[in-house]
Amino acid sequence: MNQSIGISGCAVYVPPYRVDLKDWCQWTNSSWDKTSAVVGHSFRMRGPYQSVYTIAATAVMDLIEKYNIDPQRVGFLGLGTESSTDNSAGAIIIKGMLDQGLGIRGLTPIGRNCEVPEIKHACLGGIYALKQALRYLALEDDDRCAIVVSADIAEYARGSSGEPTQGAGAVAMLLERNPKMLSIDLKSIGSASAYRAVDFRKPVLRNIIRGTLNCHFQDLPVFNGKYSTTCYLDETLHALNDMLRRLKVSSSDYYHNLASAFMHRPYHKMPMNSFAMSYLFGLANNTASDRTELEAHCRQVNLDPDAVIAEMRSKPDVLQLVKDGNIDDDVYPLSIRLLKEFRNSAVFKELVLSKMSLGSESMKDIGNVYCAALPAWIAAGLEEAAETGKDLTNRNILAVGYGSGDAAEAIPACLVKGWETAALKIGFKEALESSQTLTKLQYESLHDTGLAQDLMEPENGFVIESVGQSSNPSFSDEGIEYYRFIE
């Protein structure tokens, strides 16, 4: 592979319908202090005439216009989502909308010779689509580019522990050879996967049993919060270890030389804990000085370093927790105790908080957007770095994706010369500006029925114009969405 490949641009779209979590705390008698510290400040909801396909297509259309992409150069259009509602078609639906919108704008359509895969694996589908696009470019001889859009709609039952972590949005990414923003080391990406049973699932059978397969389709998940956290920590650790093995570097050296790190972000606090845990685990496998540092942290909480290291080097069977009916147990109990101490240390502030600060505040206003969560944080972080004049040229960054079920990808990347120009076009903060803060009645109605009174109309992009009703031998389009482009 003689040429570098990576990301040349990003565009973000979130629906305008905003739930302020401070308001939500008042509606539900929840703690605002805890919610704001752990989860964030607000989340977005899809509108009555929106679906994951319209949200995704709107983001891609914005990407094409912001970066002046020739649609005929697009040889790969990938969709990563866990919110699709058609079990046959995927990214081709988005391509159809784009061709319609491009025609209205007087532009050429996307070329006929274009791959259109949809990839699903919980919140990791977008990263898997990204890897497939990178491989496509690595093997492509023609002057082509690729577009990957990560889009999702996260909905949880009202009254559930997941309710404040809802969200909706999409991030479209332009991938090229000789990228203008971020070069990705494809060969060194670390991978991990393991079956976890009840971590986080969306069985269609559940919706049928509950009688919720109707026009307002809610794909509410089956999830177990404490167990899901255990799965997240364990799987990301394995992916990071695989990446470090491929890079042939120690975790201590790699982490200290990083400019910034981004991880899958179901809510604000989760990635901080995962990154900190991976650093501590790295200390158990490296040099004598790393061991000395680990021992010092252990002494702060009266833990036996040898016992901690033995636990870190163990290979626990997380799935066994389900089989034994102990999903609230920790597979790394000593390490969890150590982590709580480490969060109060100067090293944590220097290594974790500082390297995960870019874009972090902006992400508190987007909610959990599943597949789009990691790409959104990268977009927010690079935009903030460019706007504040942070010098990151030729600096390494880390991106860690995760999908329940379980799988994780650890991606080493580097910012290329001139990255600021591309980053300043992202428009993450601009995407958040168009909003309508919902009342309690509007939120509950939109959540439960898909409709609410006095909602603002989307200012631009794609919407569902109608849904087919015909079902007869001569013509059938029952349940198929038809779309309209708003200028």
FENSULLIN-V689212 format. One record per residue. PHI is phi in whole degrees, 0 to 359 (* if undefined). NEAR is the number of other ideal C-beta (glycine too) atoms within 10 Angstrom. Layout:
[[PHI:NEAR] [PHI:NEAR]]
This chain:
[[*:11] [279:4] [261:11] [285:16] [228:23] [171:25] [256:27] [253:23] [181:27] [219:29] [220:27] [238:26] [226:30] [232:29] [299:23] [283:21] [273:24] [247:23] [252:25] [281:16] [291:23] [291:13] [297:17] [301:21] [297:17] [292:12] [296:14] [250:15] [56:6] [260:16] [281:11] [291:14] [301:9] [290:11] [297:20] [293:16] [284:11] [267:14] [257:23] [152:24] [248:19] [197:22] [216:28] [251:27] [233:26] [291:21] [271:24] [300:14] [245:20] [236:22] [220:24] [298:27] [288:28] [292:30] [296:29] [295:34] [296:30] [296:30] [295:30] [293:33] [300:24] [296:22] [299:27] [301:24] [285:15] [297:17] [252:21] [49:8] [279:20] [285:13] [304:19] [289:15] [277:16] [283:23] [255:20] [213:23] [233:26] [252:28] [244:32] [248:35] [198:28] [240:26] [243:24] [294:23] [243:14] [239:15] [275:7] [244:7] [268:15] [220:22] [294:28] [297:16] [298:25] [293:33] [301:23] [298:17] [296:23] [299:25] [299:15] [297:17] [294:25] [296:18] [297:12] [297:12] [279:12] [77:6] [252:17] [286:11] [284:17] [294:25] [299:14] [294:6] [271:10] [225:20] [285:14] [224:17] [279:18] [248:20] [237:23] [235:18] [199:21] [47:21] [281:30] [263:30] [303:28] [293:34] [288:28] [299:23] [295:29] [299:30] [297:21] [295:18] [293:26] [297:24] [294:14] [300:18] [293:22] [296:13] [256:8] [277:15] [270:5] [287:7] [281:10] [243:19] [234:22] [230:27] [235:32] [240:30] [240:31] [257:33] [216:34] [201:28] [233:27] [262:26] [232:21] [229:18] [299:13] [295:13] [94:7] [275:14] [293:12] [274:19] [305:18] [288:24] [257:22] [281:22] [171:27] [203:28] [170:32] [213:36] [231:35] [257:31] [234:28] [266:26] [246:24] [213:22] [285:19] [50:11] [297:25] [263:20] [227:27] [222:26] [270:21] [247:21] [275:18] [301:18] [292:10] [257:18] [295:23] [268:21] [234:15] [204:20] [202:16] [198:16] [283:10] [237:23] [64:16] [253:16] [304:27] [199:24] [224:15] [226:16] [293:11] [300:10] [304:7] [298:14] [292:16] [294:10] [299:10] [277:10] [71:7] [254:13] [278:11] [220:10] [296:8] [264:12] [280:14] [247:16] [266:18] [288:15] [276:21] [266:11] [213:17] [226:20] [306:14] [296:13] [296:21] [298:21] [296:18] [300:23] [297:27] [301:26] [298:23] [294:21] [288:27] [293:27] [301:22] [293:20] [293:23] [295:28] [299:18] [294:18] [296:25] [296:23] [298:11] [293:16] [283:19] [60:7] [228:15] [280:16] [296:22] [298:18] [298:15] [296:18] [294:21] [291:13] [270:10] [291:18] [277:18] [199:23] [227:25] [228:30] [224:26] [306:28] [230:26] [291:25] [201:20] [303:19] [280:15] [304:23] [295:26] [299:18] [295:19] [295:27] [295:24] [295:21] [297:24] [295:25] [295:25] [297:24] [298:22] [296:22] [297:25] [283:18] [242:17] [246:16] [280:12] [298:7] [294:10] [294:18] [299:15] [298:11] [296:18] [298:25] [298:16] [296:13] [295:20] [296:21] [296:12] [297:12] [237:14] [55:8] [256:19] [284:12] [305:19] [296:10] [292:11] [295:24] [296:20] [298:12] [294:19] [295:20] [269:10] [284:9] [234:7] [292:14] [266:11] [296:21] [298:16] [297:11] [301:23] [290:16] [297:10] [270:10] [72:8] [236:12] [291:19] [270:11] [281:15] [268:16] [277:19] [234:21] [298:10] [293:19] [295:21] [295:16] [298:16] [296:24] [301:20] [298:10] [289:17] [300:22] [298:15] [264:9] [271:16] [293:7] [297:15] [299:20] [295:11] [285:11] [269:20] [269:24] [299:14] [292:13] [277:19] [244:22] [274:13] [299:25] [77:23] [297:19] [293:13] [298:20] [294:24] [291:18] [250:19] [247:29] [80:29] [274:26] [246:33] [48:31] [301:36] [274:34] [297:31] [293:28] [301:30] [295:29] [293:27] [300:27] [298:28] [296:27] [292:27] [289:29] [297:24] [298:20] [297:22] [292:20] [292:14] [266:8] [73:7] [287:17] [275:10] [242:21] [302:13] [64:12] [266:16] [274:18] [231:22] [240:22] [232:24] [239:24] [262:30] [214:31] [224:27] [303:25] [129:20] [217:26] [202:24] [213:29] [226:27] [250:27] [244:25] [276:23] [217:23] [217:19] [280:27] [269:20] [299:8] [86:11] [303:24] [300:19] [300:11] [290:23] [294:25] [289:12] [270:19] [301:28] [76:18] [296:26] [297:14] [298:11] [296:25] [276:19] [290:8] [282:15] [207:17] [229:14] [285:13] [280:25] [281:15] [301:13] [295:12] [296:19] [299:22] [296:14] [291:16] [296:21] [294:20] [273:13] [239:12] [84:18] [229:13] [199:20] [278:9] [60:9] [273:18] [291:11] [277:9] [303:19] [282:9] [199:14] [99:22] [250:28] [223:19] [281:16] [275:12] [197:12] [235:13] [300:13] [237:10] [281:10] [210:10] [211:7] [301:5] [277:5] [200:8] [223:12] [218:13] [303:10] [83:13] [276:14] [276:19] [246:10] [240:20] [224:16] [261:21] [258:15] [263:8]]
